[in-house]
Amino acid sequence: MTAKIIDGITVSQHVKENLKTEIDKLRKADVIPCLATILTGEDPPSIVYVNNKQKAANSIGIKTLDYRLDSNTSENDLIKLIEDLNSDRLVHGILLQLPLPAHLDKHRIINKIDPRKDVDGLTYINAGLLVNNKARLIPCTPLGIMKLFHFYDIPIDGSNVLVINRSNLVGKPLVSLLLEKNATVTIAHTHTSDIAQFSKSSDIVITAVGKRDSFILTADMIKEGATIIDVGTNRVKGKLCGDVDFDAVKKKAGYITPVPGGVGPMTICMLLNNTVEAAKFND
């Protein structure tokens, strides 16, 4: 068996074409979707991420506003900027790029974002809505993974799914989305003593560890024909790779995402999706 590659680039392009149609409809109603990005400090990966997000947004007709703040920016000044963007009717989405400098309270600041403009889906209100299956703005990576399942007709209903991550950004939102689709979900994390005992019996394994020096999902840890979703991001000898021993696992899995080119493109694509969804609040 050789796994079918889940191509996030192809799926994201398909989604973007649909978004362009939605954006055209909004523009005809005099609504121009607008995404404001806030970058505090000069973290090199964050700079790259923000640049890529803005480029992707502009490419499908989403207007972007770019706010770059000094790493010494005070919490009050950052909150004041967010409040100004909250009250600006022409701004539909607010993206606060993480991580923030250490002196800033991430949770306090995130929750100053108007939930209707919270395109990362991280405010307490949107997290609560998601648990109750009522969210319209859902964290981008989990939403992108669900779109991949749908595009490739990978069955979720009744499947045993292992999620190796418990963060607010990936693991916890995924649990809600998977449960809504009638999956049986297990969460593993750094304190799980033997992850293989769960992964070997799972129809789907989603891994988002990002510490390849201490964790690699190997072929002996999965069952034949399993679907493997790799969200991990690691650098090994300068090369980008995920959590999965890709060459070995693809010979045993049924479906597998590559790194790069799998989940990554979908994460940015879902940010665009959420911005368009937020613009519809004003439609």
C-alpha positions, 0 to 999 in steps of 0.5 A: 500500500502507498498512501494517497497524498492529501494535497493542501495546496490543491484544496486551498486553491479550490476554496480560494476560487469559491471565496472569490465568488463570495467576495464578488457578491459582497462587493456588489453589496458595497462590502469590501472584506478587510483584514487588519493584522497586528504584529508586535515585535520583530520575531522573524517567523512571525514577520514571514507569516504576516507577510504571507497572510497579507499576500494571500488575502490581497490575491483574492480581493481582501483588503488588508491593513498592516499594523507593526508595533515595537516590541516594547509596546505597552499593553494599554497601547495595543488594547487601544489599537484593537478597540479602535479596529473593533469600532471601525465598521470597514474592518471585518477581521482582526488578526493578532499575530502570536507569540506576543512579547513576554510582557504582554498578557496574551489572553487579556489582549486576545479577548479585547478583540470583538468576537465578530472580528476574531478571525482566529477564533480564539476569544473565550466567546468564540471558544464557547460557541464552538463547544456548543456547535454554534461558532461561525469563526473557528480556529483556522488549522482545525477548520482547514483539517475538517475541509481536507476530510470533506474534500477527500471524502474521508469518513469521520462518523464512527471513526476512532480519531487520535489527536496528539495536541491539547492546545487552544489553537489545534487540539481542543477545537478539533475535539469539538469539530470531530465530536460534532461529526460523530467521531470517537476522539482521544487526546494525547499530549506530553504526559501521555505515557504510551501514545502508540497504544492509542495510535495503533487502534486509530482510524485517523491520527492527527499530530501537532507536536513540533518537537521532532527531537522527542517525538516522531510518529513512526510506521509501527505506531499506526494501523494499516490504512489509517489517515495521517494528518501532520500539523507538526513543524520542525527544522531538521538540518535546515529542511522543513518537516513534520512529526511523521516519518513520512517515507515509512508511514506513507507505505502503510497509511491510506491517506497522509498529508505532506509537510510542507504542502499539507495542512499549512496552506489550509491554515492560511486559506481558512483565515481568508475564509473567516475574514469573508465570513466576518464580512457577512456579519455586515452584509 
